[in-house]
Amino acid sequence: MNRIRIHGVVSGRVQGVSYRYSMKREAHRLGVAGWVRNLPDGRVEFEAEGERSAVEALVAWAGEGPAYARVDRVLTSDRQVQGDQEFVTRS
């Protein structure tokens, strides 16, 4: 099993456009665990864990986002696998 975990920060118009809800839905579709939350400065932060190909697909999705989002940048870094089993929205 090739399980990885990625931390990401998304900047652009990503709050108030259902970004978190849409990411959670996409993570569930891909079988990725982790979390997503809004940051006070208008960015969105997430961690995603799962099979490499699924996590990479979610990061690629993060660069597009939902229909009304405008993603300017997605910065990612590797994290230690934690064994998360679901993808949740944090406040």
Secondary structure by P-SEA (a helix, b strand, c coil): cccccccccccccccccaaaaaaaaaaaaacccccccccccccccccccccaaaaaaaaaaaacccccccccbbbbbbbccccccbbbbcc
